[in-house]
Amino acid sequence: MRVAVIQFPGSNCDQDALHSLRDDIGVEADYVWHDSNSLSGFDAVFVPGGFSYGDYLRCGAMASHAPIMKSIRELAASGNPVIGVCNGFQVLCEAGLLPGALMRNASEKFVCKDVFLKAENRESIWTRGVEKPIRLPIAHGEGRYICDPETRVQLRELNQIAFRYVNSESIADDSSNPNGSMDNIAGVLNEKGNVFGLMPHPERYTKKVLGGCDGIMILEALQKVASPL
């Protein structure tokens, strides 16, 4: 398994992603610049957090038109794993690879803290085996997930809600929702289940010295799946 970590101008979690994949998950990973036109030789993609292109237009909107996105769409269509975290989640939504959009937090403030997540879909490669609430850090100002009523029904019927924000007792309520996301949604999947977007950062919690290891349960999906181009 070889994972491409996409770098945009303004990416700031790319190094976290690369080192967590190489050092903690044990998969081969390399940077791919946004102007590249090929993902030849890569089996999966990690779109990291940050402020792609400064988020000057709308979070993730400019990045969704980068040259590398054509290859990401092709890889995703082939069923290969694609994960977008924080700004990467926004990019995947703006690119049409995931449903919905990410808007400014309901509080209109930047939020940086640990949150608990509950896996709603436990059948995808990303969520399989996550039986108990996990704890991950968030750091975003525009992480409020929204979608139209038709998409909301589809997410439920097709089991595309990957994770919800909950408390330590697995209860999803207003007090456990850090940004006002619809239905406490923290992460979603595409219909195939191979494309995954998540606002919290699993790549930041892969060692006890960093604060926790729960991110391993998500990222280890890349150890288990191998479908070379």
N, CA, C and O of each residue as an XYZ file, in Angstrom:
916
protein
N       0.837     -1.190      0.000
C       0.000      0.000      0.000
C       0.880      1.252      0.000
O       1.735      1.418      0.871
N       0.667      2.122     -0.974
C       1.389      3.385     -1.061
C       0.367      4.522     -1.096
O      -0.521      4.549     -1.947
N       0.508      5.455     -0.160
C      -0.478      6.511      0.023
C       0.093      7.855     -0.419
O       1.212      8.217     -0.056
N      -0.686      8.582     -1.201
C      -0.315      9.936     -1.614
C      -0.879     10.931     -0.608
O      -2.087     10.954     -0.371
N      -0.025     11.746     -0.022
C      -0.451     12.835      0.861
C      -0.414     14.111      0.023
O       0.660     14.590     -0.340
N      -1.579     14.654     -0.280
C      -1.676     15.794     -1.189
C      -1.274     17.079     -0.470
O      -1.717     17.346      0.647
N      -0.437     17.862     -1.122
C      -0.013     19.154     -0.578
C      -0.569     20.288     -1.434
O      -0.316     20.362     -2.636
N      -1.329     21.166     -0.788
C      -1.801     22.397     -1.405
C      -1.054     23.573     -0.779
O      -0.540     23.437      0.332
N      -0.977     24.706     -1.443
C      -0.488     25.900     -0.765
C      -1.402     26.186      0.430
O      -2.600     26.408      0.257
N      -0.848     26.180      1.616
C      -1.654     26.393      2.817
C      -1.918     25.139      3.620
O      -2.443     25.221      4.731
N      -1.565     23.966      3.081
C      -1.696     22.741      3.887
C      -0.801     22.865      5.116
O       0.338     23.322      5.012
N      -1.308     22.463      6.275
C      -0.452     22.510      7.471
C      -0.521     21.236      8.305
O       0.085     21.166      9.374
N      -1.249     20.231      7.830
C      -1.297     18.950      8.528
C      -0.710     17.843      7.666
O      -0.857     16.661      7.978
N      -0.042     18.228      6.579
C       0.521     17.236      5.673
C       1.643     16.436      6.328
O       1.755     15.229      6.111
N       2.473     17.103      7.130
C       3.562     16.383      7.794
C       3.019     15.431      8.854
O       3.517     14.317      9.011
N       1.995     15.877      9.581
C       1.358     14.991     10.557
C       0.858     13.729      9.867
O       1.060     12.616     10.354
N       0.203     13.921      8.725
C      -0.352     12.787      7.990
C       0.748     11.845      7.519
O       0.656     10.631      7.698
N       1.786     12.412      6.918
C       2.862     11.587      6.378
C       3.531     10.743      7.457
O       3.733      9.542      7.277
N       3.872     11.371      8.577
C       4.587     10.648      9.626
C       3.697      9.633     10.338
O       4.173      8.574     10.747
N       2.413      9.944     10.489
C       1.521      8.970     11.120
C       1.364      7.742     10.238
O       1.305      6.619     10.739
N       1.296      7.949      8.923
C       1.161      6.818      8.004
C       2.439      5.984      7.958
O       2.392      4.756      8.022
N       3.571      6.660      7.847
C       4.848      5.935      7.746
C       5.257      5.288      9.066
O       5.579      4.101      9.113
N       5.239      6.078     10.130
C       5.830      5.643     11.389
C       4.880      4.845     12.272
O       5.305      3.939     12.989
N       3.595      5.181     12.218
C       2.649      4.570     13.153
C       1.773      3.499     12.521
O       1.378      2.539     13.183
N       1.471      3.666     11.233
C       0.644      2.673     10.543
C       1.502      1.688      9.782
O       1.114      0.537      9.581
N       2.671      2.143      9.359
C       3.585      1.251      8.667
C       3.298      1.072      7.196
O       3.599      0.019      6.633
N       2.710      2.096      6.548
C       2.496      2.039      5.106
C       3.426      3.040      4.425
O       3.873      4.004      5.046
N       3.706      2.812      3.177
C       4.539      3.724      2.410
C       3.721      4.959      2.053
O       2.585      4.830      1.597
N       4.270      6.140      2.249
C       3.551      7.388      1.953
C       4.526      8.428      1.431
O       5.677      8.500      1.861
N       4.039      9.233      0.493
C       4.856     10.292     -0.089
C       3.968     11.491     -0.422
O       2.766     11.355     -0.653
N       4.598     12.669     -0.441
C       3.879     13.879     -0.808
C       3.618     13.918     -2.312
O       4.424     13.447     -3.115
N       2.472     14.493     -2.670
C       2.153     14.788     -4.070
C       1.667     16.227     -4.125
O       0.707     16.587     -3.444
N       2.325     17.052     -4.933
C       1.999     18.465     -5.047
C       0.705     18.660     -5.838
O       0.396     17.877     -6.737
N      -0.036     19.691     -5.504
C      -1.373     19.932     -6.082
C      -1.357     20.111     -7.590
O      -2.379     19.886     -8.240
N      -0.234     20.507     -8.166
C      -0.137     20.727     -9.608
C       0.157     19.448    -10.395
O       0.207     19.473    -11.625
N       0.349     18.347     -9.697
C       0.637     17.097    -10.386
C      -0.590     16.613    -11.160
O      -1.728     16.893    -10.785
N      -0.339     15.893    -12.231
C      -1.422     15.356    -13.050
C      -1.535     13.837    -12.954
O      -2.267     13.225    -13.732
N      -0.827     13.226    -12.018
C      -0.816     11.766    -11.960
C      -0.682     11.253    -10.530
O      -0.006     11.845     -9.689
N      -1.354     10.126    -10.290
C      -1.187      9.372     -9.044
C      -0.696      7.967     -9.353
O      -0.938      7.026     -8.597
N      -0.009      7.842    -10.467
C       0.517      6.539    -10.867
C       1.429      5.975     -9.777
O       2.315      6.663     -9.271
N       1.195      4.723     -9.432
C       1.996      4.071     -8.404
C       1.424      4.194     -7.003
O       1.939      3.572     -6.073
N       0.366      4.986     -6.830
C      -0.270      5.141     -5.524
C      -1.550      4.316     -5.450
O      -2.255      4.141     -6.443
N      -1.832      3.811     -4.249
C      -3.008      2.986     -4.024
C      -4.110      3.713     -3.258
O      -5.263      3.281     -3.266
N      -3.759      4.814     -2.598
C      -4.716      5.530     -1.759
C      -4.294      6.994     -1.652
O      -3.179      7.365     -2.016
N      -5.221      7.820     -1.142
C      -4.971      9.265     -1.024
C      -5.381      9.746      0.355
O      -6.419      9.352      0.888
N      -4.548     10.604      0.920
C      -4.862     11.322      2.167
C      -4.837     12.813      1.837
O      -3.792     13.359      1.482
N      -5.991     13.469      1.957
C      -6.080     14.920      1.752
C      -6.069     15.567      3.135
O      -7.046     15.443      3.873
N      -4.984     16.255      3.502
C      -4.806     16.722      4.876
C      -5.514     18.042      5.170
O      -6.100     18.672      4.289
N      -5.439     18.432      6.435
C      -6.034     19.681      6.873
C      -5.142     20.885      6.612
O      -4.007     20.758      6.153
N      -5.678     22.033      6.913
C      -4.955     23.288      6.714
C      -5.858     24.356      6.150
O      -7.043     24.419      6.477
N      -5.298     25.191      5.307
C      -6.042     26.293      4.702
C      -5.681     26.344      3.219
O      -5.018     27.275      2.763
N      -6.126     25.329      2.472
C      -5.736     25.217      1.067
C      -6.045     26.504      0.304
O      -7.167     27.010      0.327
N      -5.019     27.014     -0.371
C      -5.115     28.273     -1.112
C      -5.592     29.415     -0.216
O      -6.188     30.379     -0.695
N      -5.329     29.302      1.079
C      -5.738     30.333      2.021
C      -7.223     30.361      2.319
O      -7.688     31.220      3.068
N      -7.988     29.416      1.732
C      -9.452     29.396      1.899
C     -10.060     30.765      1.608
O     -11.026     31.174      2.252
N      -9.485     31.469      0.630
C      -9.921     32.842      0.365
C     -11.301     32.925     -0.277
O     -12.033     33.893     -0.069
N     -11.652     31.903     -1.062
C     -12.963     31.927     -1.698
C     -14.003     31.277     -0.793
O     -14.974     31.910     -0.379
N     -13.778     30.007     -0.498
C     -14.630     29.212      0.382
C     -13.805     27.988      0.726
O     -13.070     27.483     -0.122
N     -13.911     27.508      1.937
C     -13.034     26.421      2.384
C     -13.060     25.233      1.437
O     -14.103     24.606      1.250
N     -11.932     24.926      0.846
C     -11.814     23.779     -0.032
C     -12.230     24.025     -1.471
O     -11.981     23.184     -2.335
N     -12.860     25.163     -1.745
C     -13.410     25.401     -3.083
C     -12.325     25.515     -4.144
O     -12.438     24.911     -5.210
N     -11.282     26.278     -3.867
C     -10.213     26.446     -4.854
C      -9.435     25.145     -5.028
O      -9.068     24.783     -6.146
N      -9.184     24.447     -3.931
C      -8.443     23.188     -4.007
C      -9.190     22.156     -4.827
O      -8.567     21.301     -5.458
N     -10.506     22.216     -4.832
C     -11.295     21.227     -5.566
C     -11.076     21.306     -7.071
O     -11.446     20.389     -7.805
N     -10.469     22.413     -7.535
C     -10.200     22.585     -8.967
C      -8.727     22.394     -9.308
O      -8.326     22.646    -10.444
N      -7.920     21.959     -8.358
C      -6.494     21.736     -8.606
C      -6.312     20.597     -9.602
O      -7.148     19.696     -9.662
N      -5.225     20.621    -10.392
C      -4.977     19.566    -11.375
C      -5.011     18.150    -10.795
O      -5.486     17.228    -11.457
N      -4.515     17.965     -9.571
C      -4.448     16.629     -8.991
C      -5.823     16.026     -8.737
O      -5.943     14.807     -8.612
N      -6.865     16.855     -8.658
C      -8.194     16.346     -8.332
C      -8.732     15.397     -9.393
O      -9.493     14.487     -9.066
N      -8.360     15.585    -10.641
C      -8.822     14.661    -11.693
C      -8.348     13.246    -11.394
O      -9.117     12.292    -11.516
N      -7.093     13.109    -11.006
C      -6.548     11.791    -10.681
C      -7.173     11.224     -9.413
O      -7.381     10.016     -9.308
N      -7.474     12.102     -8.442
C      -8.132     11.640     -7.218
C      -9.520     11.109     -7.532
O      -9.926     10.079     -6.993
N     -10.251     11.800     -8.400
C     -11.584     11.324     -8.796
C     -11.491      9.960     -9.469
O     -12.307      9.078     -9.203
N     -10.503      9.784    -10.337
C     -10.335      8.518    -11.042
C      -9.992      7.389    -10.068
O     -10.525      6.285    -10.177
N      -9.114      7.668     -9.133
C      -8.743      6.657     -8.146
C      -9.944      6.286     -7.277
O     -10.165      5.112     -6.982
N     -10.716      7.293     -6.869
C     -11.904      7.033     -6.054
C     -12.929      6.200     -6.824
O     -13.546      5.293     -6.267
N     -13.104      6.517     -8.114
C     -14.055      5.781     -8.948
C     -13.655      4.319     -9.100
O     -14.502      3.459     -9.346
N     -12.362      4.040     -8.953
C     -11.870      2.669     -9.047
C     -12.050      1.895     -7.749
O     -11.760      0.701     -7.684
N     -12.534      2.588     -6.709
C     -12.774      1.936     -5.432
C     -11.623      2.001     -4.456
O     -11.673      1.385     -3.391
N     -10.576      2.747     -4.809
C      -9.426      2.864     -3.905
C      -9.746      3.785     -2.731
O     -10.624      4.640     -2.849
N      -9.059      3.633     -1.605
C      -9.342      4.448     -0.425
C      -8.913      5.906     -0.605
O      -7.809      6.190     -1.070
N      -9.797      6.812     -0.232
C      -9.511      8.247     -0.222
C     -10.050      8.806      1.086
O     -11.230      8.644      1.398
N      -9.183      9.465      1.853
C      -9.614     10.077      3.113
C      -9.272     11.563      3.095
O      -8.185     11.954      2.671
N     -10.201     12.381      3.555
C      -9.972     13.807      3.704
C     -10.268     14.215      5.132
O     -11.341     13.922      5.659
N      -9.316     14.893      5.761
C      -9.452     15.268      7.167
C      -9.497     16.784      7.296
O      -8.659     17.478      6.720
N     -10.463     17.303      8.044
C     -10.624     18.733      8.308
C     -10.749     19.495      6.982
O     -11.763     19.354      6.298
N      -9.754     20.291      6.606
C      -9.817     20.981      5.318
C      -9.900     19.977      4.170
O     -10.496     20.269      3.133
N      -9.309     18.802      4.349
C      -9.405     17.761      3.339
C     -10.832     17.281      3.151
O     -11.237     16.968      2.032
N     -11.598     17.219      4.228
C     -13.028     16.886      4.172
C     -13.755     17.953      3.356
O     -14.588     17.634      2.507
N     -13.439     19.208      3.617
C     -14.054     20.302      2.871
C     -13.736     20.201      1.378
O     -14.604     20.423      0.534
N     -12.491     19.865      1.065
C     -12.074     19.727     -0.336
C     -12.881     18.633     -1.032
O     -13.358     18.830     -2.150
N     -13.036     17.483     -0.380
C     -13.758     16.372     -0.984
C     -15.230     16.703     -1.203
O     -15.824     16.262     -2.187
N     -15.818     17.471     -0.300
C     -17.211     17.906     -0.487
C     -17.312     18.887     -1.648
O     -18.202     18.765     -2.489
N     -16.412     19.851     -1.697
C     -16.431     20.845     -2.771
C     -16.185     20.200     -4.134
O     -16.673     20.685     -5.154
N     -15.426     19.105     -4.143
C     -15.114     18.410     -5.388
C     -16.223     17.452     -5.818
O     -16.136     16.845     -6.885
N     -17.252     17.314     -5.005
C     -18.356     16.426     -5.333
C     -18.084     14.964     -5.043
O     -18.869     14.100     -5.434
N     -16.981     14.672     -4.361
C     -16.663     13.291     -4.012
C     -17.415     12.832     -2.766
O     -17.547     11.632     -2.522
N     -17.902     13.778     -1.987
C     -18.731     13.495     -0.820
C     -19.922     14.436     -0.816
O     -19.817     15.557     -1.314
N     -21.049     14.010     -0.269
C     -22.230     14.869     -0.216
C     -22.130     15.912      0.884
O     -21.399     15.735      1.858
N     -22.877     17.010      0.719
C     -22.946     18.025      1.754
C     -21.868     19.079      1.655
O     -21.124     19.144      0.677
N     -21.796     19.908      2.692
C     -20.825     21.005      2.733
C     -20.482     21.308      4.180
O     -21.217     20.936      5.095
N     -19.354     21.990      4.380
C     -18.915     22.413      5.712
C     -18.989     23.927      5.804
O     -18.428     24.636      4.968
N     -19.678     24.415      6.813
C     -19.898     25.845      6.995
C     -19.270     26.327      8.296
O     -18.738     25.534      9.074
N     -19.337     27.639      8.524
C     -18.783     28.216      9.742
C     -19.452     27.622     10.977
O     -20.658     27.376     10.979
N     -18.666     27.394     12.025
C     -19.209     26.863     13.271
C     -20.373     27.710     13.760
O     -20.393     28.926     13.574
N     -21.333     27.058     14.382
C     -22.503     27.774     14.883
C     -22.106     28.874     15.866
O     -22.771     29.907     15.946
N     -21.040     28.658     16.603
C     -20.571     29.653     17.575
C     -19.843     30.812     16.913
O     -19.593     31.841     17.540
N     -19.498     30.632     15.612
C     -18.694     31.603     14.863
C     -17.325     31.812     15.504
O     -16.716     32.874     15.370
N     -16.858     30.786     16.198
C     -15.543     30.822     16.826
C     -14.742     29.587     16.430
O     -15.307     28.527     16.156
N     -13.425     29.736     16.403
C     -12.544     28.606     16.182
C     -12.608     27.698     17.401
O     -12.570     28.170     18.537
N     -12.706     26.392     17.164
C     -12.812     25.424     18.252
C     -11.639     24.458     18.189
O     -11.376     23.853     17.150
N     -10.939     24.319     19.305
C      -9.779     23.425     19.385
C      -9.881     22.646     20.695
O      -9.641     23.201     21.767
N     -10.233     21.375     20.613
C     -10.383     20.553     21.814
C     -10.536     19.089     21.405
O     -10.592     18.782     20.215
N     -10.604     18.200     22.369
C     -10.881     16.796     22.103
C     -12.388     16.570     22.058
O     -13.147     17.226     22.773
N     -12.809     15.641     21.216
C     -14.216     15.271     21.131
C     -14.333     13.753     21.118
O     -13.370     13.044     20.825
N     -15.526     13.266     21.440
C     -15.813     11.841     21.336
C     -16.622     11.591     20.074
O     -17.463     12.400     19.680
N     -16.346     10.449     19.448
C     -17.038     10.070     18.223
C     -17.602      8.658     18.355
O     -17.005      7.783     18.982
N     -18.765      8.465     17.747
C     -19.372      7.134     17.678
C     -19.487      6.730     16.218
O     -19.978      7.501     15.394
N     -19.035      5.525     15.894
C     -19.155      5.016     14.530
C     -20.589      4.588     14.279
O     -21.104      3.706     14.967
N     -21.241      5.205     13.296
C     -22.604      4.843     12.933
C     -22.603      3.742     11.891
O     -23.388      2.798     11.976
N     -21.730      3.861     10.915
C     -21.525      2.802      9.926
C     -20.320      1.994     10.397
O     -19.221      2.532     10.533
N     -20.527      0.708     10.644
C     -19.427     -0.136     11.110
C     -19.060     -1.194     10.079
O     -18.481     -2.230     10.403
N     -19.413     -0.907      8.823
C     -19.158     -1.862      7.753
C     -18.089     -1.369      6.777
O     -17.523     -2.168      6.031
N     -17.806     -0.064      6.771
C     -16.831      0.466      5.826
C     -15.416      0.118      6.284
O     -15.198     -0.259      7.435
N     -14.454      0.251      5.361
C     -13.068     -0.028      5.733
C     -12.580      0.911      6.822
O     -11.683      0.558      7.588
N     -13.161      2.106      6.898
C     -12.699      3.134      7.831
C     -13.284      2.966      9.228
O     -12.697      3.442     10.200
N     -14.425      2.301      9.344
C     -15.144      2.261     10.623
C     -15.288      0.854     11.194
O     -15.754      0.676     12.320
N     -14.890     -0.128     10.418
C     -15.041     -1.516     10.853
C     -14.262     -1.765     12.139
O     -13.068     -1.479     12.221
N     -14.947     -2.296     13.132
C     -14.278     -2.622     14.388
C     -14.272     -1.516     15.421
O     -13.795     -1.722     16.537
N     -14.798     -0.328     15.070
C     -14.857      0.767     16.053
C     -16.156      0.608     16.839
O     -17.193      1.156     16.464
N     -16.087     -0.136     17.916
C     -17.285     -0.501     18.665
C     -17.618      0.479     19.785
O     -18.782      0.616     20.162
N     -16.612      1.157     20.317
C     -16.820      2.069     21.440
C     -16.512      3.503     21.011
O     -15.875      3.719     19.980
N     -16.961      4.482     21.795
C     -16.613      5.878     21.465
C     -15.105      6.055     21.423
O     -14.390      5.513     22.266
N     -14.622      6.805     20.454
C     -13.206      7.122     20.373
C     -13.024      8.616     20.599
O     -13.955      9.400     20.414
N     -11.831      8.997     20.998
C     -11.527     10.404     21.294
C     -10.484     10.917     20.314
O      -9.421     10.317     20.154
N     -10.798     12.039     19.655
C      -9.893     12.656     18.698
C      -9.918     14.177     18.878
O     -10.886     14.719     19.412
N      -8.871     14.861     18.442
C      -8.857     16.327     18.538
C      -9.494     16.990     17.320
O      -9.444     16.460     16.210
N     -10.092     18.151     17.548
C     -10.576     18.986     16.450
C      -9.864     20.337     16.529
O      -9.397     20.748     17.591
N      -9.791     21.016     15.385
C      -9.205     22.356     15.322
C      -9.726     23.002     14.045
O      -9.093     22.922     12.992
N     -10.889     23.646     14.150
C     -11.492     24.234     12.958
C     -12.436     25.380     13.304
O     -12.964     25.469     14.413
N     -12.624     26.237     12.336
C     -13.587     27.332     12.470
C     -14.787     27.147     11.577
O     -15.809     27.812     11.746
N     -14.657     26.217     10.599
C     -15.741     25.975      9.649
C     -15.921     24.471      9.470
O     -15.587     23.895      8.435
N     -16.459     23.865     10.516
C     -16.635     22.421     10.506
C     -18.069     21.974     10.648
O     -18.332     20.796     10.893
N     -19.002     22.900     10.498
C     -20.435     22.570     10.673
C     -20.963     21.898      9.409
O     -21.101     22.532      8.364
N     -21.251     20.618      9.522
C     -21.715     19.860      8.364
C     -23.195     20.120      8.106
O     -24.016     20.079      9.022
N     -23.521     20.390      6.833
C     -24.916     20.595      6.424
C     -25.151     19.890      5.090
O     -24.209     19.600      4.352
N     -26.412     19.622      4.795
C     -26.801     19.119      3.479
C     -28.287     19.377      3.292
O     -28.978     19.736      4.246
N     -28.785     19.198      2.080
C     -30.205     19.429      1.815
C     -31.030     18.244      2.323
O     -30.470     17.187      2.613
N     -32.357     18.407      2.434
C     -33.202     17.343      2.996
C     -33.101     16.018      2.251
O     -33.122     14.958      2.876
N     -32.991     16.063      0.929
C     -32.905     14.830      0.148
C     -31.611     14.071      0.474
O     -31.613     12.849      0.615
N     -30.514     14.818      0.591
C     -29.238     14.191      0.921
C     -29.266     13.640      2.339
O     -28.684     12.593      2.622
N     -29.935     14.343      3.212
C     -30.039     13.882      4.607
C     -30.715     12.511      4.672
O     -30.282     11.633      5.418
N     -31.774     12.337      3.890
C     -32.468     11.050      3.831
C     -31.551      9.989      3.236
O     -31.492      8.862      3.728
N     -30.839     10.355      2.178
C     -29.933      9.410      1.525
C     -28.831      8.949      2.477
O     -28.509      7.761      2.528
N     -28.258      9.881      3.227
C     -27.194      9.519      4.174
C     -27.669      8.451      5.151
O     -26.932      7.522      5.483
N     -28.891      8.594      5.597
C     -29.422      7.635      6.560
C     -29.745      6.301      5.893
O     -29.398      5.239      6.409
N     -30.415      6.367      4.737
C     -30.861      5.138      4.081
C     -29.702      4.308      3.538
O     -29.762      3.079      3.549
N     -28.646      4.974      3.063
C     -27.512      4.264      2.477
C     -26.360      4.079      3.468
O     -25.269      3.651      3.093
N     -26.617      4.405      4.722
C     -25.633      4.192      5.793
C     -24.322      4.925      5.512
O     -23.236      4.365      5.659
N     -24.450      6.197      5.103
C     -23.270      6.981      4.754
C     -22.764      7.880      5.883
O     -21.757      8.570      5.723
N     -23.452      7.876      7.011
C     -22.956      8.628      8.166
C     -21.902      7.766      8.849
O     -22.219      6.728      9.431
N     -20.658      8.198      8.776
C     -19.557      7.402      9.329
C     -19.445      7.580     10.836
O     -19.404      6.604     11.585
N     -19.394      8.844     11.278
C     -19.235      9.145     12.701
C     -20.143     10.294     13.104
O     -20.413     11.203     12.319
N     -20.610     10.230     14.350
C     -21.320     11.346     14.972
C     -20.555     11.797     16.214
O     -19.879     11.006     16.870
N     -20.680     13.086     16.518
C     -20.163     13.607     17.779
C     -21.062     13.127     18.908
O     -22.284     13.265     18.839
N     -20.456     12.563     19.946
C     -21.209     12.080     21.106
C     -20.455     12.456     22.376
O     -19.358     13.011     22.322
N     -21.065     12.144     23.524
C     -20.334     12.289     24.772
C     -19.687     10.953     25.124
O     -19.786     10.001     24.349
N     -19.047     10.867     26.244
C     -18.319      9.653     26.610
C     -19.241      8.451     26.814
O     -18.778      7.312     26.887
N     -20.558      8.712     26.906
C     -21.538      7.644     27.077
C     -22.226      7.291     25.758
O     -23.230      6.579     25.745
N     -21.680      7.791     24.652
C     -22.195      7.513     23.301
C     -23.525      8.196     23.000
O     -24.262      7.760     22.115
N     -23.832      9.256     23.728
C     -25.077      9.983     23.497
C     -24.801     11.205     22.623
O     -23.948     12.032     22.945
N     -25.530     11.304     21.522
C     -25.398     12.452     20.620
C     -26.434     13.499     20.999
O     -27.631     13.302     20.789
N     -25.974     14.606     21.555
C     -26.884     15.686     21.924
C     -26.205     17.019     21.640
O     -25.070     17.054     21.164
N     -26.895     18.106     21.931
C     -26.351     19.431     21.638
C     -25.054     19.702     22.389
O     -24.156     20.364     21.870
N     -24.960     19.191     23.607
C     -23.770     19.469     24.417
C     -22.520     18.774     23.865
O     -21.399     19.197     24.148
N     -22.713     17.712     23.082
C     -21.569     16.990     22.523
C     -21.255     17.414     21.091
O     -20.339     16.882     20.465
N     -22.021     18.375     20.580
C     -21.838     18.847     19.206
C     -20.991     20.121     19.227
O     -21.487     21.166     19.647
N     -19.733     20.071     18.788
C     -18.825     21.211     18.960
C     -19.007     22.345     17.963
O     -18.496     23.445     18.175
N     -19.733     22.086     16.875
C     -19.808     23.101     15.822
C     -21.196     23.326     15.247
O     -21.368     24.152     14.351
N     -22.196     22.595     15.756
C     -23.554     22.755     15.251
C     -23.872     21.910     14.041
O     -24.859     22.169     13.352
N     -23.053     20.897     13.761
C     -23.293     20.042     12.599
C     -24.668     19.390     12.651
O     -25.133     18.970     13.711
N     -25.303     19.313     11.502
C     -26.594     18.655     11.379
C     -26.493     17.211     11.854
O     -25.584     16.482     11.457
N     -27.422     16.807     12.699
C     -27.472     15.441     13.215
C     -26.171     15.018     13.905
O     -25.869     13.827     13.986
N     -25.412     15.983     14.395
C     -24.143     15.687     15.080
C     -23.138     14.968     14.168
O     -22.275     14.235     14.652
N     -23.249     15.174     12.869
C     -22.400     14.456     11.923
C     -20.969     14.982     11.960
O     -20.726     16.180     11.816
N     -20.024     14.055     12.158
C     -18.595     14.390     12.179
C     -17.867     13.884     10.949
O     -16.801     14.392     10.604
N     -18.438     12.881     10.281
C     -17.794     12.311      9.107
C     -18.785     11.551      8.255
O     -19.728     10.956      8.776
N     -18.578     11.566      6.936
C     -19.475     10.875      6.014
C     -18.675     10.059      4.997
O     -17.472     10.252      4.820
N     -19.379      9.148      4.343
C     -18.821      8.268      3.331
C     -19.518      8.497      1.998
O     -20.634      9.016      1.956
N     -18.863      8.110      0.910
C     -19.579      8.060     -0.355
C     -20.387      6.765     -0.388
O     -20.331      5.980      0.558
N     -21.129      6.537     -1.454
C     -22.000      5.365     -1.510
C     -21.216      4.058     -1.484
O     -21.676      3.074     -0.904
N     -20.036      4.036     -2.107
C     -19.216      2.829     -2.117
C     -18.549      2.571     -0.771
O     -18.217      1.431     -0.444
N     -18.352      3.639      0.011
C     -17.693      3.496      1.304
C     -16.188      3.629      1.266
O     -15.530      3.503      2.299
N     -15.620      3.884      0.077
C     -14.160      4.003     -0.008
C     -13.663      5.432      0.180
O     -12.499      5.640      0.520
N     -14.542      6.430     -0.040
C     -14.179      7.836      0.167
C     -14.767      8.292      1.492
O     -15.951      8.089      1.757
N     -13.939      8.904      2.317
C     -14.307      9.213      3.702
C     -13.826     10.596      4.076
O     -12.657     10.927      3.876
N     -14.722     11.410      4.621
C     -14.356     12.728      5.121
C     -14.649     12.829      6.598
O     -15.693     12.369      7.061
N     -13.721     13.438      7.354
C     -13.833     13.524      8.806
C     -13.270     14.850      9.279
O     -12.174     15.232      8.869
N     -13.998     15.564     10.138
C     -13.476     16.819     10.671
C     -12.408     16.617     11.747
O     -11.373     17.279     11.676
N     -12.594     15.745     12.736
C     -11.522     15.507     13.721
C     -10.288     14.878     13.063
O     -10.368     14.338     11.959
N      -9.150     14.957     13.757
C      -7.863     14.563     13.197
C      -7.364     13.219     13.733
O      -6.782     13.186     14.817
N      -7.570     12.114     13.016
C      -7.033     10.832     13.490
C      -5.511     10.776     13.436
O      -4.887     10.062     14.222
N      -4.907     11.530     12.508
C      -3.445     11.487     12.354
C      -2.721     12.152     13.516
O      -1.511     11.982     13.668
N      -3.439     12.902     14.333
C      -2.815     13.558     15.485
C      -2.867     12.709     16.750
O      -2.193     13.015     17.734
N      -3.662     11.650     16.727
C      -3.766     10.777     17.895
C      -3.394      9.352     17.515
O      -4.246      8.470     17.418
N      -2.115      9.155     17.306
C      -1.600      7.831     16.961
C      -0.557      7.339     17.956
O      -0.024      6.239     17.812
N      -0.265      8.163     18.973
C       0.704      7.791     20.007
C       0.243      8.350     21.344
O      -0.367      9.418     21.392
N       0.526      7.644     22.422
C       0.155      8.129     23.745
C       0.813      9.459     24.060
O       0.221     10.313     24.721
N       2.053      9.633     23.581
C       2.779     10.863     23.866
C       2.094     12.071     23.220
O       2.297     13.205     23.655
N       1.292     11.835     22.195
C       0.565     12.915     21.530
C      -0.780     13.195     22.183
O      -1.424     14.198     21.873
N      -1.207     12.324     23.077
C      -2.474     12.532     23.761
C      -3.427     11.370     23.666
O      -4.374     11.276     24.446
N      -3.187     10.468     22.704
C      -4.061      9.312     22.547
C      -3.702      8.518     21.309
O      -2.927      8.961     20.461
N      -4.290      7.325     21.227
C      -3.991      6.409     20.111
C      -5.223      6.045     19.290
O      -5.139      5.181     18.417
N      -6.352      6.676     19.545
C      -7.593      6.250     18.894
C      -7.587      6.464     17.385
O      -8.344      5.813     16.665
N      -6.748      7.364     16.903
C      -6.684      7.588     15.462
C      -6.220      6.370     14.695
O      -6.522      6.218     13.511
N      -5.477      5.496     15.377
C      -4.982      4.273     14.752
C      -6.141      3.433     14.227
O      -6.030      2.812     13.170
N      -7.251      3.411     14.961
C      -8.382      2.563     14.580
C      -8.974      2.961     13.237
O      -9.578      2.136     12.551
N      -8.803      4.222     12.861
C      -9.289      4.684     11.562
C      -8.232      4.490     10.485
O      -8.514      3.931      9.425
N      -7.028      4.947     10.752
C      -5.987      4.926      9.734
C      -5.486      3.522      9.410
O      -4.937      3.302      8.330
N      -5.665      2.572     10.319
C      -5.184      1.225     10.042
C      -5.947      0.570      8.901
O      -5.553     -0.498      8.432
N      -7.033      1.189      8.447
C      -7.738      0.694      7.263
C      -6.781      0.608      6.087
O      -6.925     -0.257      5.223
N      -5.792      1.514      6.054
C      -4.850      1.553      4.944
C      -3.845      0.402      4.993
O      -3.141      0.146      4.017
N      -3.781     -0.282      6.121
C      -2.935     -1.483      6.216
C      -3.645     -2.678      5.601
O      -3.008     -3.614      5.118
N      -4.963     -2.634      5.625
C      -5.759     -3.811      5.307
C      -6.229     -3.860      3.855
O      -6.658     -4.904      3.362
N      -6.141     -2.721      3.184
C      -6.685     -2.656      1.830
C      -5.540     -2.468      0.845
O      -4.688     -1.603      1.048
N      -5.509     -3.233     -0.176
C      -4.491     -3.084     -1.219
C      -5.149     -3.337     -2.573
O      -5.532     -4.459     -2.902
N      -5.267     -2.255     -3.350
C      -5.845     -2.377     -4.690
C      -5.077     -1.472     -5.622
O      -5.576     -0.409     -5.992
N      -3.848     -1.871     -6.022
C      -2.985     -1.021     -6.803
C      -3.597     -0.603     -8.131
O      -4.405     -1.323     -8.716
N      -3.194      0.577     -8.595
C      -3.664      1.058     -9.888
C      -3.055      0.216    -11.005
O      -3.327      0.461    -12.181
